[in-house]
Amino acid sequence: MTGTAEFESCRPLLLGLAYRLLGSMWDAEDVVQEAWLRWEGTDRDVVREPRAFLITVVSRLALDQLRSARVKREAYPGPWLPEPVATAEAGPLDTAELRDTVAFATLHLMERLSPPERAVFVLREAFELPYDEIAEIVGASVANARQMHHRASVRLAEGRDRFRPSSREHEELLTRFIAAAGGGDLSALTDLLHEDVVMWSDGGGRIRAALRPIEGRDKVRRFLEGLMARYEYGAVSVVEVNGHPAIWMRIGPDDQLVVLDWHEGRIRGLYGVLNPDKLARVRAASL
């Protein structure tokens, strides 16, 4: 196999890895392109395992970029949400772990982790790398890598539902939400909201959106009530994003992707992505 063919055979995996580490497919593509340039300049006769070599290169490049990106995200106008991607672009999803670590809510939760913790968690959970390889990638001891994985798992478990709905159940719940929101049925909408629901809106400073998370059933209900009173809802459809169904809709003049995270059959997380830069891929995939 030629060097180009070897790299291309790994490209979907590398993009999926970089995307999980960065939460942005734009940035992930930049990292994979840089990895390609480094691969081109490498004496491949001394590379015993191309896949392991490329995973290491991409992980380290993504770690460097994530450290600088976190500074920019702290100055972001309002909540920063991951860039959603069509499921077909998310890389391999052959296992439950690969699917779970690319889920939109999980990517959002991973923003709580330090860059090394995020890398350790993704490499272990999604790609099942042994701790000695992970430790070498992140520049830590094996014991520290194990500790980072444990800390990351505990922090993420606090925000994730152990029993996620199936795709069919997820789509049925989305249909109920669409019917309640589109029909202005506040009673049905309130019944769908978890008591501790949190709503995030990412307009990126380009589209008007709430600048802080909205927390609690009553506050989220009032916010949605205000939207329904102020704007007309346009076409609504269900699209496959990050391994799960999501809602593509138009509210007033703006397109929006709405991702719902469920806990015990109710909405605990409601993510509204309005920033047009982050919607380009989903829009193109849904046309």
N, C-alpha and C positions, 0 to 999 in steps of 0.2 A: 504494500500500500504506500502511495506517495505521501509526502509530508502534508500536502494540501488536503488529500483525502482523509488522512488521519485526523486533521484538525476539524474538517467539516463533519466528520462522523461524531465528534464530541460537541459540536456547536450548540445543539439544543440543550444538552446537559449544562454547558457552561453558561448559557444565557439564563437558564432556570436558576442556577446557583447565584449568579451575580444579581439577578432580580430579587431573589429572596434576601440577599444581604443588603441591598440598596433601596428596595421599594420603588424603584424607578426603572422602567425598561429603557428609557433614553440613556441613563447613566450605565445601565448594564451593557448596552450595545457598545458604548465607548470603551468599557473595560475589556470586553471580549475582542474588540478591534485591536486594542493595545496588546492583548495577549497574543493575537495573531502575529503582530509585528515582532514580538519577542520570540515567538516560535520560529518565525522565518529566519531570525538571526542566531538560532541555537544549533549547535552541532548535534544533530539528532542521532548520531551513532552512539553517543554517550547517554542517551535517554532510554532507560530500560522500559519504563511504563509511561507512554505518552499521556494516557488518561490521568494518571496520578500527578504527572508533571504539570499538566494544564490546569487541573483543579487547584494545585498549589499556587500557580501564577495568578489565576483569576481571583482566588480568595485573598491573596495579599494585595493585589491591585484594588479590589473592592473595599478592603479594610482601610486602605489609605484614603480612598475617595469618601468613604462613609464618615471618617473622622472630620474631614473638611465640610462635608455636607451637613453635619449636625449643627455646625456654627450657623450656616445659612438658614437652616430650618428654624432655629431659635428666633431669627429675625423675620420669619415668614409672616405675612399679614393674615392673622387668624390661624385656625388649626391647620396643620400640615397633614394631609392624608396621602397614602401611597397612590401611585399612578395605576389605575386598573388596567388589566390587559385581558383580551379575549382568551378563553381557556386554551384554545389551540396554539397560542403563542407563549404559553407559560412553561414550555418544556415538558419533559416526561412527567406523567402523573400515574405511574404504574402501581404505586403503593399508597396506602392510607396516609403514611407519613409525608410523602411528597405532596399529596393533595392538601393535607392539613396545613403544611408550612407555607403554601402559596395562597391560602385563603385570605381574603381581604382583612378580616378582623384579626387574624394572627399576625399579618404583616404590620398592622397598626399597633398591636400590642408589643411587637418586637422593638418598637421605638423606645420602649422603657429600658432596654438592655444597653450595656456598653458595647462598643463595636466588637471587642474580643468575645464577649459573652454571646453576642448574636452569631458570630462566625462559628463558635464552638457548637452552639445549639443547632444551627442549620446543617453543619457538616456531619454531626452525629445523628440527628433525628431524620433528616431527609436523605442523606447520602451514605449513612451507616459507615463512616470512616472509623477506623480504630483510633483510640485515644493517643497512641504514640505518633500517628501521622498528623492528627489534629494539633497536638502540642507543638510539633515542628512548624506547622503552618502559621500558628498564631504567636510563636516565640515564647512558649510557656513550658513548664514542666508537665509531665503526665498527670501528676497529682493536682496541679492547678487547673489543668484542662477539665479534669473530672469535677472539681469544685465549681468551675464556671458553668458547666453543663447542669449541675444540680441547682445552682442558684437561678439560672435562666429558666429551668423547668418549673421551679416553684413559683417564680414571678409570673410566668405565663399561665400556669394552672389557675391562678387567682382570677384571671379574666376570661377563661375559656370554659365552655360547657363540655363536660366529658362525653355526653351523649348528644352528638349533633344529629339533626334531622337528615333523613335520606334526601336524595335529589328530588324524588317525587313529593315527599312531605314538604320540602323547602319550597317547591313551586306552588303547592297548594296553599301554604301560608302566604306566599307573595300574592297569589290571586285574591286572597281574603283582604290583604292590605290594600291592593289596588282598588278593589270594589268599595272598601270603606272610605278611602281617601278620595277616589274619583266621584263617589256618590255623596260626599259630604256627610257621611254617617259617623258623627263624632262618638256616639255610644259604642258602635262596633270598633272604631279606631282605638278608643280608650281601652277596650277589653283586650286588644292585641298588645298593648304596651306593658312591659314589665314595670314593677314599682320603681326599680332603680335604673330605668332606661336613661341612656345618654345619647344625645344627638350632636354630631359634628358636621360642620358645613365648610367646605374648602372652595373658596372662590378665587384664591390666589391674588387677591387685590384687583382682579379684573372684572369679576362679577360680584354684585352685592350679596353678602352672606353673613351669617352670624359670626362675630369675631371671637366668641368664646363658646366652649361646649355648653349645651343646655342640658341640665341634669334634673331627673325626676319626672314621673308620669304627668303631673299636673302642668309643669312648665313646658314639656314637650308637646302636650296636647294643645295648650294655648298657642304655642308657636305655630303648629300645623293648622290650627283653626284660623289664625291670622293669614297664613298663606292662602288657604282655601277661599277666604273672603276677599283677598286682594287680587288674586290672579286666576286666570282661566287655565285649566289643564288641557294640554294638547294630546297628541298621540302618545299612548303608553304601550310598551312592549316588554317582554321578558327576554333578556339576553344572557348568555353564558359567560361569566366573568370570573377569573381566578378560581376555576374549578367548581363554581356554584352559580345558580341562577341569580340575577339581579334585575333591577327595574330601570329601563331607559325611558325617560319621559321628558316632556316639555312643560315648563311652568312659566307662563307669561312669555317673554321673548327668549328665554334661555333654555338650552338643553341641560339635563342633569342625569347623572347616574346615581341611583339610590341602592345601596347595599345594606341588607338587614342581617343582623346577628341575633340568633335566637337562643333563648335560655328557658327551658321548661315550657316550650310552646308559646312563649311571648317574646316580643322584641326587646332585647336588652341594649343593643347597639344599633344606631341608625346613622349611616354615613352618606352624606350628600356631596358628591364631587361635581362642582360646577365649573372649575377652572378649565377653560377650553383647551389649554395646552395638554392637560391630562386626559382629555376625552377623545383626542384625535384617533388613537388606535381603536378604541371600542367603536367609535363612529364609523371608521373605515371598514371594520370587520362586520358591522351590522348592515351595511348598505347592500 
